[in-house]
């Protein structure tokens, strides 16, 4: 299996990428690490099958789906919400950002430093996201379509509430990039969020603040690309084509937490990701 993965990596590495040999070698490393992580995850899942059926610790929250919200991902081994995650930091063009991700008990701990990329003279990115092997289909997440007028729920805790570059993204099987922009990754819907204070809290990110038309340079939907002047667009009544729709939320294929576009240290713990009604939200969370 390892040789097959190496072969696939060498065949696919660098296709259409402007990053030279270093970027290609970094991509090989990323693919090999992804395969290693996936094998470890699958072995752990096989082990879980032989454990007691109800292995959830006493006092752990229930993940049964109700009418008020739906659970998409957790880190407590809950059936149907546990996935393999992996961190990645800007690996090309001299990127200096670094990050780590560990599952600690029933939480995912994502921390690191988002640094300025010298060649771009702008902050890079760090991210952690769900993953799958080269030979398997993407994860299957719960249907969140009934909350298309609602919000994505982030149950989180941070030691760096002053950090202003937190973002969250989700992929969908039928998402499409608008024409004209440069993209190096599959389409996904992205929005910024803030965490107030250091206590554990639920942040509600309105689905109306997500856009599939975000910049690879900034992660934002309201900036122009410096290479060709392409103007990105945020979700609005004038641009409904970049907004997530119910049929996107029915087919979520990935989840990601980012630290992007803002230089500085970050430290955030993620307990769960879900979706539900907007309720008392008072305005956009992204600046």
Secondary structure, DSSP 8 states (H G I E B T S, - for coil): -HHHHHHHHHHHTTTT--SHHHHHHHHHHHHHHHHHHHHHHHHHHHHHTTS-S----TT-------SSEEEEEESS--TTTB--EEEEE--STT---EEEEEEETTEEEEEEEE-EETTTTEE-EEEEEE---TTS--------GGGTTSEEEEEEEES-TT---EEEEEEETT----TTS--SS--EEEEE----SSS-EEEEEEGGG-BS---TTTS-SS-B-TTT--B---S-SS-GGGS--HHHHTSEEEEEEEEESS-EEEEEEEEEEEEE--TT--S----
